[in-house]
Amino acid sequence: MNEQTNEHSKKMQNILQQRPTFLVRWGNTLLLILLLLLAAAWLAWT
């Protein structure tokens, strides 16, 4: 039982250590676009 748990733990560690580059890249892009839109709206409003 302990070996099974240890193997499962190793698999989970590998999954959690891998960075989801696609999601991070698109998340950063969307955040940048949102910030630019907010800045443009603020400049247009003043």
QUIRARA-V150043 format. One record per backbone hydrogen bond with DSSP energy under -1.0 kcal/mol. NH is the residue of the N-H (numbers start at 1). CO is the residue of the C=O. E is the energy in kcal/mol with one decimal. If there is no record, write none. Layout:
# QUIRARA-V150043
nh & co & e
NH & CO & E
NH & CO & E
This chain:
# QUIRARA-V150043
nh & co & e
5 & 1 & -2.2
6 & 2 & -2.5
7 & 3 & -2.5
8 & 4 & -2.5
9 & 5 & -2.4
10 & 6 & -2.2
11 & 7 & -2.2
12 & 8 & -2.4
13 & 9 & -2.4
14 & 10 & -2.2
15 & 11 & -2.1
16 & 12 & -2.7
17 & 13 & -1.9
18 & 14 & -1.2
21 & 19 & -2.0
24 & 20 & -2.5
25 & 21 & -2.8
26 & 22 & -2.3
27 & 23 & -2.4
28 & 24 & -2.5
29 & 25 & -2.0
30 & 26 & -2.6
31 & 27 & -2.1
32 & 28 & -2.3
33 & 29 & -2.4
34 & 30 & -2.4
35 & 31 & -2.4
36 & 32 & -2.5
37 & 33 & -2.5
38 & 34 & -2.4
39 & 35 & -2.4
40 & 36 & -2.5
41 & 37 & -2.5
42 & 38 & -2.3
43 & 39 & -2.4
44 & 40 & -2.3
45 & 41 & -1.9
46 & 42 & -1.5
